[in-house]
Amino acid sequence: MEQVSEYFGSLVFDDKVMKSKLSSDVYKSLKKTIQDGKELDISVANSVAQAMKEWAISKGATHFTHWFQPMTGITAEKHDAFISPDNEGRVIMEFKGKELVKGEPDASSFPSGGLRATFEARGYTAWDPTSYAFIKDKVLCIPTAFCSYSGEALDKKTPLLRSMQAINKQALRVLKLFGNEDVTSVKTTVGPEQEYFLIDKDAYLKRPDLIYTGRTLFGAMPPKGQELEDHYFGVIKPRVQAFMNDLNEELWKLGITAKTEHNEVAPAQHELAPIFSTTNIAADNNQLAMEIMQKIAKKHDLVCLLHEKPFKGVNGSGKHNNWSISTNTGINLLEPGDTPAENAQFLLFLVAVIKAVDEYQDLLRVSVASAGNDFRLGANEAPPAVISMFVGSELEEILESIETGKSVQSKHANSLKIGVDVLPKLPKDTTDRNRTSPFAFTGNKFEFRAVGSSDSISCANIMLNTAVAEELKKFADILEKSKDFETDLHNLIKKTIIEHKRIIFNGNGYDDAWIKEAEKRGLLNLKSTPEALPHYLDKKNIELFTSHNVYTETELKARYEIAQEHYCKIVNIEALTALDMVNKYYLPALSKYSNFLSDTINNKKALQLDVSYEIDTIKIIADATKEIYQLKKKLENNLKESSSIKEFEQLSIYLKDNALSVMEKLRDIIDGIEPIVSKEYWPFISYGDLLYSVK
């Protein structure tokens, strides 16, 4: 049996393959492009393309594609065969540097948010050499950026790369002040934990709401849910384990470091976690992982649900974005070091993140805003919509002592002294984990827990990278002019803590008292996507992105339009699906069951038998049927009225208030009567059958 170490990365044109396939000069030139962002000479591109083609063909590939991430939230690819005709009517296998470096897919049908007219079809893909090419389904996939004919970014990768460039530039300025002359680059790293549900394919096909929307619009909870907490970290069922084994093998072949797998809290819920990697590569890998999870599930007659809240009443699924900052010399800048200077440096980067999260809490909320995630935030095992930070009690004491000037004694022997005398000793990694915090410090990284399970991680990391870059820039502007570095450094850290400590909350984020306290502190509570999205275009946020060349104002407005339009379309589809289920299934089923009960009453009366059960039940169903019918008509009228609203910003608010709210009322009534209707007459498979369908 082949060992994992033998096939890991076997479908990736990685550094090891490049070294073996490319000449020394070509390899060095390519590495310089990757490390320094230098333009790739066409002769070098031709050599790389030739080697890449030969390697891919040896692995069974017949086609190549520029693999990119448009603003649909998923990936896109157009396959071209390597074949080219020769003069003898046969074909040769050909792939040139110009095809490697640049592609031209049709861009007319991708979301653009008004960046282009529909009839303007041209778009370009440009190779991202920092992310390795790979083979998927016999196709050589070349990770690329995607832009319009006029140069605007039409994808999620381009602004992510720009944000990484921004934080690199500003972090280097700060590091030079601490004497880190050997550091030449700084990159953010991410390890996105992916939660998902697995249900039986046959069960899935019996639920039109799952098919059309990815979540159940109706469904009463079964007698047993997650209250016994027996699924979390429990023994993995054989069928699920077989899926995980196949999934791991496919991911490992693609060089994706799938590390951890386990049962999550809700029945049928699971989690996959990779090892940290550079942010743009982590984003690529996570998109691939989601695609492959769904593909492998089908092979096992399963369906992988990535929706944030597929089942009401049990945990939703998130994607915990573990984010940190590292140097090319291997130093994690969010980990206390072994010298006073390193610890002062750590504190400066720490308070830069604190300041960034406080000043741009609206953007972090926007980055996780979606119709699906609105159902999850603030629900079971998910952080609230209020953005706050957890740093742990010991680190909070350290920050307080810096603020007050009073020393604090660490309870841990493993502690270090900071460079400035007034600063206290700094413990290493003594924080517990706070599952209720949206943004928790966990020793040497921050865990942004609010990201939705189906989301691309690009948006959250664009916001994080750019916001932190801005604070590092402000710090560098101050400290580069300093005459007394240690004193000015201490004063800057102290001032930042005083001004931004309101964002730190180490308590229970689920507690209603916290929401009231957050309001007193002036923190935002953007409960829904329509409330959050307008902050995209706040003046300070436009200035942030344009000043760091992450987005142009036009690109930012386009993404706002796309997000609003997407929300409206999702809610509209869900509303139409709910109406379809009510009209075609629920109302007819209730009528049939009422007829059955009426016939039973007549038959039992003829025999002078007690009919109290039938009479009580038919009254409940009659009342419910009337309410369902009235709400159904109201929803139909509201949708009809919504069709006249042309502005997506107004439409999103209208649909939230007049479609989702009616749907929730419909659901409450239907879910309430499901337990008293005979299974023979109920039109859809139950929650119990869905959540416990995989044996």
C-alpha positions in Angstrom: 0.0 0.0 0.0 1.3 3.4 -1.0 2.3 5.6 1.9 0.9 9.1 2.3 4.5 10.6 2.2 4.9 9.0 -1.2 1.8 10.5 -2.9 1.4 13.8 -0.9 1.5 16.6 -3.4 1.9 14.3 -6.3 -0.6 16.3 -8.4 1.1 19.6 -7.6 3.7 21.4 -9.7 5.5 22.4 -6.5 9.0 23.6 -5.7 10.4 20.0 -5.7 9.0 19.4 -9.2 10.2 22.7 -10.5 13.7 22.1 -9.3 13.8 18.7 -11.1 12.1 19.9 -14.3 13.6 23.4 -14.8 17.1 24.5 -15.6 19.0 26.2 -12.8 18.7 29.7 -14.4 15.0 29.3 -15.2 14.3 28.0 -11.7 16.1 31.0 -10.1 14.3 33.4 -12.3 10.9 31.9 -11.4 11.7 31.9 -7.7 12.7 35.6 -7.9 9.3 36.3 -9.5 7.5 34.4 -6.7 9.5 36.0 -3.9 10.0 39.6 -5.1 7.0 40.0 -7.5 9.3 40.7 -10.5 7.8 40.3 -14.0 8.4 37.0 -15.6 10.4 37.1 -18.9 8.6 35.4 -21.8 11.5 33.1 -22.5 11.4 31.9 -18.9 7.6 31.6 -19.1 8.0 29.4 -22.2 10.4 27.1 -20.4 8.1 26.8 -17.4 5.1 26.1 -19.7 7.0 23.4 -21.5 8.1 21.7 -18.2 4.6 22.1 -16.7 3.0 20.6 -19.8 5.3 17.5 -19.9 4.8 17.0 -16.2 1.0 17.3 -16.5 0.8 14.9 -19.4 2.9 12.4 -17.6 0.2 12.5 -14.8 -2.6 11.8 -17.4 -3.7 15.5 -18.0 -5.2 16.2 -21.4 -6.4 19.8 -20.8 -5.3 23.0 -19.0 -7.3 25.8 -17.5 -6.8 29.1 -15.8 -8.5 28.4 -12.5 -9.9 31.6 -10.9 -12.3 32.9 -8.2 -14.9 35.2 -9.6 -17.2 37.1 -7.3 -19.7 34.2 -7.3 -18.0 32.8 -4.2 -17.0 29.6 -6.0 -14.3 28.9 -8.6 -14.4 29.0 -12.3 -12.5 27.2 -15.1 -12.6 26.9 -18.9 -10.8 23.9 -20.2 -8.5 23.9 -23.3 -6.9 20.8 -24.7 -3.1 20.7 -25.1 -3.7 19.4 -28.7 -2.8 21.6 -31.7 -3.0 20.4 -35.4 0.2 19.7 -37.3 0.8 19.8 -41.1 0.0 16.1 -41.5 -3.5 16.3 -40.2 -2.5 14.9 -36.8 -2.1 16.7 -33.5 0.7 17.6 -31.2 0.6 18.4 -27.5 1.4 22.1 -27.1 1.4 24.7 -24.3 3.3 28.0 -24.5 4.4 30.7 -22.1 1.7 33.1 -23.3 -1.0 30.5 -22.5 0.5 30.0 -19.1 0.8 33.7 -18.2 -2.5 35.0 -19.6 -5.9 33.7 -20.5 -9.1 35.3 -21.9 -12.3 33.7 -20.6 -15.7 35.3 -21.4 -16.4 37.7 -18.5 -19.9 38.8 -19.5 -21.9 36.4 -17.3 -19.9 36.8 -14.1 -21.1 39.3 -11.4 -19.4 42.7 -12.0 -21.5 45.1 -9.9 -21.8 47.5 -12.7 -18.0 47.5 -13.5 -19.0 46.6 -17.1 -21.9 46.3 -19.4 -23.3 42.8 -20.1 -22.3 43.0 -23.7 -18.7 43.7 -22.8 -17.5 40.2 -22.7 -13.7 40.4 -22.5 -11.9 39.5 -19.3 -8.4 38.4 -18.6 -6.8 35.8 -16.3 -3.2 36.3 -15.1 -1.1 33.6 -13.6 -0.4 33.8 -9.8 3.0 32.1 -9.6 2.9 32.2 -5.8 0.2 29.5 -5.8 1.3 26.2 -7.3 -0.4 24.7 -10.4 -2.1 21.4 -9.8 -4.0 18.6 -11.6 -7.7 18.0 -11.0 -9.8 15.5 -13.0 -7.0 15.3 -15.7 -6.9 19.0 -16.1 -3.8 21.2 -15.3 -5.2 24.0 -13.2 -3.2 27.2 -13.1 -4.3 29.5 -10.3 -4.9 33.0 -11.7 -6.2 36.5 -11.0 -9.2 37.7 -13.0 -9.7 41.2 -14.3 -11.7 43.2 -16.8 -10.6 44.6 -20.1 -10.1 47.9 -18.4 -8.1 46.5 -15.5 -10.6 46.3 -12.7 -10.4 43.3 -10.4 -13.3 40.9 -11.1 -12.3 38.3 -8.6 -11.5 37.6 -4.9 -7.8 36.7 -5.4 -6.5 40.1 -6.8 -7.6 42.2 -3.8 -6.4 39.5 -1.4 -2.9 39.6 -3.0 -3.0 43.4 -2.8 -3.9 43.3 0.9 -1.0 40.9 1.5 1.2 43.4 -0.2 -0.1 46.2 1.9 0.5 44.5 5.2 3.9 43.3 4.1 4.9 46.9 3.3 3.8 48.4 6.6 5.0 45.5 8.8 8.5 45.7 7.3 8.6 49.4 8.3 7.8 48.5 11.9 10.2 45.6 12.0 13.1 47.8 10.8 12.5 50.0 13.9 13.3 46.9 16.0 16.5 46.2 14.1 15.2 43.3 12.1 17.4 44.0 9.1 17.3 40.3 8.0 13.6 40.3 7.4 12.7 40.9 3.8 9.0 39.9 3.7 6.1 39.5 6.0 3.1 37.3 5.2 -0.2 36.6 6.9 -1.0 32.9 7.4 -4.3 31.2 7.8 -5.6 27.9 8.9 -9.4 27.7 8.1 -11.3 25.1 10.0 -14.2 23.9 7.8 -17.5 22.7 9.3 -20.1 20.8 7.3 -23.0 18.4 7.5 -23.2 14.9 5.8 -26.6 13.5 5.1 -27.8 10.5 3.0 -28.3 11.3 -0.7 -31.8 9.7 -0.8 -32.9 11.7 2.2 -31.6 14.9 0.6 -33.5 14.3 -2.6 -36.8 14.2 -0.7 -36.3 17.8 0.5 -36.9 20.5 -2.2 -35.8 23.2 0.2 -32.4 21.5 0.6 -32.1 21.1 -3.2 -33.0 24.7 -4.0 -31.6 26.6 -1.1 -29.1 24.4 0.8 -31.1 24.7 4.0 -34.4 23.4 5.4 -37.1 26.0 5.3 -39.4 23.9 7.4 -38.8 21.0 9.9 -39.6 20.3 13.5 -36.8 19.1 15.8 -36.8 15.4 16.6 -37.0 14.2 20.2 -33.2 14.0 20.3 -31.0 16.7 19.0 -27.6 17.7 20.4 -28.5 18.1 24.0 -26.7 15.0 25.2 -23.5 16.3 23.6 -22.7 12.8 22.6 -21.8 13.5 18.9 -19.0 16.0 19.6 -15.7 14.2 19.2 -17.6 10.9 19.3 -16.7 7.7 17.4 -16.9 8.4 13.7 -19.4 6.2 11.8 -17.9 3.8 9.3 -19.7 5.4 6.3 -18.5 8.9 7.4 -15.0 7.5 8.0 -14.8 6.0 4.5 -15.8 9.4 3.1 -13.1 11.1 5.3 -10.4 8.6 4.2 -11.2 9.2 0.5 -11.3 13.0 1.1 -8.0 13.0 2.8 -6.3 11.1 0.0 -7.6 13.5 -2.7 -6.6 16.5 -0.6 -3.2 15.2 0.2 -2.5 14.5 -3.5 -3.2 18.2 -4.1 -0.8 19.2 -1.3 -3.6 20.3 1.0 -2.5 19.6 4.5 -5.7 18.2 5.9 -4.7 17.6 9.5 -7.7 17.2 11.8 -11.1 15.5 11.3 -13.8 14.9 13.9 -17.5 14.9 14.7 -18.8 18.4 15.5 -21.6 19.2 18.1 -24.7 18.7 16.0 -25.9 15.3 14.7 -24.5 14.7 11.2 -22.0 17.6 11.6 -18.3 17.3 11.1 -15.1 19.4 10.8 -11.9 19.4 8.7 -8.9 21.5 9.7 -5.7 22.1 7.7 -2.3 23.2 8.8 -1.5 26.9 8.4 -0.4 28.2 5.0 0.2 31.6 3.4 -3.2 33.3 3.1 -3.7 33.3 -0.7 -2.7 29.6 -0.8 -5.0 28.9 2.1 -7.8 30.6 0.2 -7.1 28.5 -2.9 -6.9 25.3 -0.9 -10.1 26.0 1.0 -12.0 26.6 -2.2 -10.6 23.3 -3.5 -11.5 21.5 -0.3 -15.1 22.6 -0.4 -15.4 21.4 -4.0 -13.8 18.1 -3.4 -15.8 17.5 -0.2 -19.0 17.7 -2.2 -17.6 15.5 -5.0 -16.4 12.8 -2.7 -19.6 12.8 -0.7 -21.6 11.9 -3.9 -19.3 8.8 -4.4 -20.5 7.6 -1.0 -24.2 8.4 -1.7 -23.9 11.3 0.7 -24.5 15.0 0.3 -22.2 17.5 1.9 -24.1 20.6 3.1 -22.0 23.7 3.5 -24.8 26.1 4.3 -24.3 28.0 7.5 -27.6 26.9 9.0 -29.1 23.9 7.2 -31.1 22.8 10.3 -32.9 25.1 12.7 -32.4 24.2 16.4 -28.9 22.7 16.2 -25.5 24.1 15.6 -24.8 26.0 12.4 -21.5 25.6 10.5 -18.7 28.2 10.5 -15.2 28.4 9.1 -12.9 29.5 11.9 -10.3 31.7 10.2 -7.1 31.3 12.3 -5.0 34.3 11.3 -1.4 35.2 12.1 1.5 37.2 10.8 4.9 35.7 10.1 8.3 36.8 8.7 10.4 35.1 6.0 12.8 34.3 8.8 10.2 32.1 10.5 9.1 34.5 13.3 5.4 34.5 14.3 4.8 38.2 15.1 1.8 37.3 17.3 3.9 35.1 19.7 5.8 36.5 22.6 9.6 36.1 22.1 12.5 35.2 24.2 14.0 38.7 24.6 12.7 42.0 25.9 12.8 43.6 22.4 10.8 40.7 20.9 8.1 41.1 23.6 7.8 44.8 23.0 7.5 44.1 19.3 4.8 41.5 20.0 2.8 44.0 22.1 3.0 46.6 19.3 1.6 44.2 16.8 -1.0 43.0 19.3 -2.3 46.5 19.9 -2.2 47.2 16.2 -4.7 44.3 15.7 -6.8 45.5 18.7 -7.0 49.0 17.2 -7.8 47.6 13.7 -10.6 45.4 15.0 -12.1 48.3 17.0 -11.9 50.9 14.2 -13.0 48.6 11.5 -15.4 46.4 13.3 -18.0 47.3 10.7 -15.8 45.9 7.9 -15.2 42.6 9.8 -19.0 42.2 10.1 -19.4 43.1 6.4 -16.8 40.4 5.5 -19.0 37.6 7.0 -22.4 39.1 6.0 -24.6 36.7 4.0 -28.2 35.5 4.0 -27.0 32.1 5.3 -24.7 33.5 8.0 -27.5 35.8 9.4 -29.3 32.6 10.7 -26.1 31.4 12.4 -24.6 34.5 14.1 -25.7 34.6 17.7 -27.2 31.0 17.5 -25.9 27.7 18.8 -22.1 27.7 19.2 -21.7 30.8 16.9 -20.4 34.3 17.9 -22.9 37.1 18.1 -23.2 39.8 15.4 -21.4 42.2 17.7 -17.7 42.2 16.9 -15.5 42.0 20.0 -12.1 40.5 20.9 -11.0 37.9 23.5 -7.4 38.1 24.8 -7.6 36.0 27.9 -7.6 37.2 31.5 -3.8 37.1 32.0 -3.1 39.1 28.8 -5.9 41.5 29.7 -4.1 42.1 33.1 -0.9 42.9 31.2 -2.7 45.4 29.0 -4.3 47.0 32.1 -1.0 47.2 33.9 0.5 49.0 30.9 -2.4 51.4 31.0 -2.2 52.1 34.7 1.6 51.8 35.2 1.1 49.3 38.0 3.0 46.1 37.9 1.3 42.7 37.8 2.7 39.4 39.0 2.3 36.6 36.5 0.8 33.4 37.9 3.0 31.4 35.5 6.7 30.7 35.9 7.1 30.7 32.1 7.1 34.5 31.7 9.4 37.1 30.2 10.3 40.7 30.9 9.5 43.4 28.4 12.1 45.9 27.3 10.6 49.0 28.9 10.9 49.0 32.7 7.4 50.0 33.4 6.0 47.1 31.4 5.2 43.9 33.3 6.4 40.4 32.7 4.6 38.8 29.8 3.4 35.2 30.0 3.5 32.9 27.0 0.3 31.3 25.7 -1.8 31.2 28.9 -5.1 32.0 27.2 -8.1 29.7 27.3 -10.3 29.5 24.2 -13.6 31.5 24.1 -16.1 29.8 21.8 -18.5 32.8 22.1 -16.0 35.4 20.9 -16.0 36.4 17.3 -12.3 37.3 17.4 -10.3 35.4 20.0 -6.5 35.4 20.7 -5.3 31.8 21.1 -1.7 32.1 22.1 0.0 33.0 18.8 -2.9 33.7 16.4 -6.4 35.2 16.3 -9.3 33.0 15.5 -12.0 34.9 13.6 -15.0 32.6 14.3 -17.7 34.5 12.5 -16.8 33.4 8.9 -19.6 31.4 7.4 -19.0 27.8 6.3 -19.8 28.4 2.6 -17.9 31.7 2.3 -14.6 32.2 0.6 -12.1 33.2 3.3 -10.7 35.9 0.9 -13.0 38.7 2.0 -12.4 38.3 5.7 -8.7 38.2 5.2 -8.7 41.2 2.8 -10.5 43.2 5.6 -8.1 42.0 8.3 -4.9 42.5 6.3 -5.8 45.9 5.2 -7.1 47.2 8.5 -4.0 46.0 10.3 -1.8 47.4 7.6 -3.4 50.8 8.2 -2.6 50.7 11.9 1.0 49.5 11.4 1.4 52.4 8.9 0.2 54.9 11.6 2.5 53.4 14.2 5.5 53.5 11.8 4.7 57.1 10.9 5.0 58.0 14.6 7.9 55.9 15.6 10.1 56.6 12.6 10.2 60.2 13.9 11.0 59.2 17.4 13.9 60.7 19.4 13.4 58.3 22.3 12.2 55.1 20.9 11.6 53.1 24.1 9.6 55.8 25.7 7.6 56.7 22.6 6.9 53.0 22.0 5.6 52.6 25.5 3.4 55.7 25.2 2.1 54.5 21.9 1.1 51.1 23.3 -0.5 52.7 26.3 -2.4 55.2 24.3 -3.7 52.5 21.9 -4.9 50.4 24.8 -6.7 53.3 26.5 -8.5 54.3 23.3 -9.5 50.9 22.1 -9.9 48.6 25.1 -13.7 48.8 24.6 -13.4 46.1 21.9 -11.9 43.6 24.4 -14.5 41.3 26.1 -13.4 38.1 27.8 -16.9 37.0 29.0 -19.8 35.1 27.6 -20.8 36.5 24.2 -24.1 34.7 24.3 -25.2 36.5 27.4 -27.9 39.2 26.8 -26.2 41.4 29.3 -23.2 41.6 27.0 -25.3 42.9 24.1 -26.5 45.7 26.4 -22.9 46.3 27.6 -21.6 46.4 24.0 -24.2 49.1 23.2 -23.0 51.2 26.1 -19.4 50.8 24.8 -20.5 52.1 21.4 -19.9 48.8 19.6 -21.9 48.1 16.5 -24.6 45.4 16.5 -25.3 44.8 12.8 -27.8 41.9 13.2 -28.4 41.3 9.5 -26.7 41.6 6.1 -28.9 44.5 4.9 -27.8 46.4 8.0 -24.2 45.6 7.6 -23.5 46.0 3.9 -24.0 49.8 3.6 -20.8 50.2 5.8 -18.9 49.0 2.8 -19.2 52.6 1.5 -18.5 54.5 4.6 -16.0 57.3 3.9 -13.3 55.9 6.3 -13.6 52.5 4.6 -13.3 53.8 1.1 -10.2 55.8 2.2 -8.7 52.7 3.9 -8.9 50.5 0.7 -8.0 53.2 -1.8 -5.0 54.4 0.2 -3.5 50.9 0.4 -4.4 50.2 -3.3 -6.5 47.2 -2.3 -9.6 48.3 -4.0 -10.4 51.3 -6.2 -13.5 53.1 -5.1 -15.2 51.7 -8.3 -14.2 48.2 -7.3 -15.5 48.7 -3.8 -18.9 50.0 -5.0 -19.1 47.0 -7.3 -18.6 44.5 -4.5 -21.2 46.3 -2.5 -23.7 46.0 -5.4 -22.9 42.3 -5.9 -23.3 41.5 -2.2 -26.7 43.3 -2.1 -27.9 41.7 -5.3 -26.8 38.2 -4.1 -28.6 38.6 -0.8 -31.8 39.7 -2.6 -31.6 36.7 -5.0 -31.0 34.2 -2.2 -34.0 35.4 -0.1 -36.2 35.6 -3.2 -35.3 32.0 -4.1 -36.0 30.8 -0.5 -39.4 32.6 -0.5 -40.4 31.1 -3.8 -39.3 27.7 -2.6 -41.3 28.1 0.6 -44.4 29.1 -1.4 -43.9 26.1 -3.7 -43.8 23.7 -0.7 -46.8 25.3 0.9 -48.9 25.3 -2.2 -48.0 21.9 -3.7 -47.4 19.9 -0.5 -48.3 21.3 2.9 -51.8 22.7 2.3 -52.9 19.7 0.2 -51.5 17.3 2.8 -53.3 19.0 5.6 -56.5 18.9 3.6 -56.1 15.2 3.0 -55.4 14.5 6.7 -58.4 16.6 7.7 -60.6 14.6 5.3 -59.2 11.4 6.8 -60.0 12.6 10.3 -63.5 13.7 9.2 -64.2 10.3 7.8 -62.8 8.7 11.0 -65.1 10.8 13.1 -68.2 9.8 11.1 -67.2 6.1 11.2 -66.6 6.2 14.9 -69.7 8.1 15.7 -71.7 5.5 13.8 -70.2 2.9 16.2 -70.8 5.3 19.2 -67.0 5.5 19.9 -65.2 8.4 21.4 -63.9 10.9 18.9 -62.3 13.6 21.1 -58.8 13.0 19.7 -60.0 13.4 16.1 -62.1 16.5 16.9 -59.3 18.2 18.9 -56.8 17.4 16.2 -58.9 18.5 13.3 -59.6 21.8 15.1 -55.8 22.4 15.5 -55.2 21.6 11.9 -58.1 23.7 10.7 -56.8 26.7 12.6 -53.2 26.1 11.4 -54.4 25.7 7.8 -56.2 29.0 7.9 -53.1 30.8 9.3 -50.8 29.1 6.7 -53.1 30.1 3.9 -53.3 33.7 5.1 -49.5 34.0 5.5 -49.0 32.3 2.1 -51.1 34.9 0.4 -49.3 37.7 2.3 -45.9 36.3 1.2 -47.1 36.2 -2.4 -48.3 39.8 -2.3 -45.1 40.9 -0.6 -43.0 39.3 -3.3 -45.1 40.8 -6.0 -44.6 44.2 -4.4 -40.9 43.6 -4.1 -40.6 43.2 -7.9 -41.2 47.0 -8.3 -38.2 47.9 -6.1 -35.3 48.5 -8.3 -32.6 49.5 -5.9 -31.0 46.5 -4.2 -30.3 48.4 -1.0 -34.0 49.1 -0.5 -35.0 45.7 -1.8 -32.7 43.8 0.7 -34.3 45.6 3.6 -37.8 45.0 2.2 -37.2 41.3 1.7 -35.7 40.9 5.2 -38.7 42.6 6.8 -41.5 41.4 4.5 -40.3 38.0 3.1 -38.1 36.4 5.7 -40.3 37.5 8.6 -43.4 36.0 7.0 -41.4 32.8 6.1 -40.4 32.5 9.8 -44.1 32.8 10.9 -45.0 30.2 8.3 -42.3 27.9 9.6 -43.4 28.3 13.2 -46.9 27.2 12.4 -46.0 24.3 10.1 -43.3 23.0 12.4 -45.7 23.3 15.3 -48.3 21.0 13.7 -45.8 18.5 12.2 -45.6 16.4 15.4 -49.4 15.8 15.5 -49.9 14.8 11.8 -49.6 11.2 10.8 -46.3 10.4 9.1 -48.3 8.8 6.3 -49.8 12.2 5.4 -46.8 14.4 6.1 -45.3 15.3 2.7 -41.6 15.5 3.6 -39.0 13.5 5.3 -38.5 14.6 8.9 -35.5 16.2 10.7 -35.0 13.0 12.6 -34.6 11.1 9.3 -32.3 13.7 7.9 -30.0 14.2 10.8 -29.7 10.5 11.6 -29.8 9.2 8.0 -26.2 8.1 7.9 -25.7 4.9 9.9 
